[in-house]
Amino acid sequence: MEKDSLRIETSEQLGRFARAHRKSRGLTLETASGLANVGPRFLSELERGKETAEIGKVLKALRTLGLEIVIRPRAGK
């Protein structure tokens, strides 16, 4: 795993990471959701780990926050 990467295994972990990153960039929920062109309710639900979030919107929100998802095979699998 790369130095700045994080293993995410649950929607709750993804949400906590996204919220922490948004806050570290000084963005409010409203500002970040506006930049991503998603509703503040959606971003709030993502940050709380709601599992019914649409993957397209999740990816758009993460890109806007400066995050990316990289998928690779697990070691030894």
ABEGO torsion letter per residue (X at the ends): XBAABBBBABAAAAAAAAAAAAAAAGBBAAAAAAAAGBBAAAAAAAAAGBAABBAAAAAAAAAAAGBBBBBBBBBGX
